[in-house]
Amino acid sequence: MNYPEPKHDSFPLMVMESSVYSPNQCVFQNDEFGVWLYHANCIEFMDMVSRKYPDGRFDMIFADPPYFLSNGGITCHAGKMVKVDKGQWDKSNGPEMNHEFNMEWLLRCQKLLKPNGTILVSGTHHVIHSIGYAMQQLRMKILNDITWEKPNPPPNLSCRYFTHSTETIIWAAKNEKSKHCFNYDKIREINSGKQMKSVWTFTSPNGDEKCFGKHPTQKPICTKRGLS
Ligand SMILES: C[S@@+](CC[C@H](N)C(=O)[O-])C[C@H]1O[C@@H](n2cnc3c(N)ncnc32)[C@H](O)[C@@H]1O
């Protein structure tokens, strides 16, 4: 795969104090491609970036926030019945607190977007309705809700529900006035000359994509290709 030349103006290294919540450190840096990866509390981090760029800085934000679904349910992993426990970060604090958290981080994302910037947020039904409502409360402009359909989902062991086989990605612009960018011709070209629908079908990440270690909610690289 040939990637286009990176077109980025430089983004300075952010140096933060660690806090009780997180180390707040840059853990990966590639100046050539303009990639900086921080292990940080998102609220603290975005507040710091906002102080430096009060008028916004980013054309696009992709977020994969906690789903709040690790609450004692069961699921099927590698053919076995296991408890859903993705980590402490995934435990629900109740719908009101979860929504408050979503409002707080989305508000900061909105501030950091340039006037025509857009945000994409992925999630399951446990969180995505709160995300959509928070976007409406913040007067963002919802552009699409993309359905990621998984052709090989784990079976539903309880046999009391339809098999969960989708996740949603909401695409929204900073506000109603935003003139968002959509590379229509390019997207049509990669979709064999047809308009691309808002339902995307591909499998969860395979072993090759997990070469840097396992994360229970890693997203496949394909999702990013469609979005970039
Ligand atoms: C649904 S997962 C996304 C994982 C991502 N797709 C990946 O493959 O790394 C949500 C992530 O948000 C992180 N998280 C939870 N609360 C956070 C916060 N306040 N600030 C920054 N990250 C947070 C969790 O540690 C978890 O890794």
The ligand as a MOL file (V3000), in Angstrom:
LIG
                    3D

  0  0  0     0  0            999 V3000
M  V30 BEGIN CTAB
M  V30 COUNTS 27 29 0 0 0
M  V30 BEGIN ATOM
M  V30 1 C -13.2450 1.4280 23.4370 0
M  V30 2 S -11.5690 1.5810 23.9620 0 CHG=1
M  V30 3 C -10.7480 2.1260 22.5140 0
M  V30 4 C -9.5430 1.3500 22.1870 0
M  V30 5 C -8.9000 1.6830 20.8420 0
M  V30 6 N -9.7950 1.3570 19.7630 0
M  V30 7 C -7.5850 0.9200 20.6870 0
M  V30 8 O -7.5470 -0.0380 19.9170 0
M  V30 9 O -6.6260 1.2700 21.3970 0 CHG=-1
M  V30 10 C -11.6230 2.9960 24.9810 0
M  V30 11 C -10.2630 3.4160 25.5020 0
M  V30 12 O -10.4200 4.6650 26.1890 0
M  V30 13 C -9.4900 4.7080 27.2440 0
M  V30 14 N -9.9840 5.7320 28.2070 0
M  V30 15 C -10.9950 5.6280 29.0910 0
M  V30 16 N -11.1710 6.7980 29.7640 0
M  V30 17 C -10.2260 7.6500 29.2910 0
M  V30 18 C -9.8750 9.0040 29.5900 0
M  V30 19 N -10.5290 9.7240 30.5130 0
M  V30 20 N -8.8500 9.5640 28.9020 0
M  V30 21 C -8.1720 8.8750 27.9550 0
M  V30 22 N -8.4630 7.5840 27.6190 0
M  V30 23 C -9.4770 6.9770 28.2940 0
M  V30 24 C -9.4590 3.2840 27.7910 0
M  V30 25 O -8.2470 3.0190 28.4530 0
M  V30 26 C -9.6200 2.4490 26.4990 0
M  V30 27 O -8.3660 2.0590 26.0110 0
M  V30 END ATOM
M  V30 BEGIN BOND
M  V30 1 1 1 2
M  V30 2 1 2 3
M  V30 3 1 2 10
M  V30 4 1 3 4
M  V30 5 1 4 5
M  V30 6 1 5 6
M  V30 7 1 5 7
M  V30 8 2 7 8
M  V30 9 1 7 9
M  V30 10 1 10 11
M  V30 11 1 11 12
M  V30 12 1 11 26
M  V30 13 1 12 13
M  V30 14 1 13 14
M  V30 15 1 13 24
M  V30 16 1 14 15
M  V30 17 1 14 23
M  V30 18 2 15 16
M  V30 19 1 16 17
M  V30 20 1 17 18
M  V30 21 2 17 23
M  V30 22 1 18 19
M  V30 23 2 18 20
M  V30 24 1 20 21
M  V30 25 2 21 22
M  V30 26 1 22 23
M  V30 27 1 24 25
M  V30 28 1 24 26
M  V30 29 1 26 27
M  V30 END BOND
M  V30 END CTAB
M  END
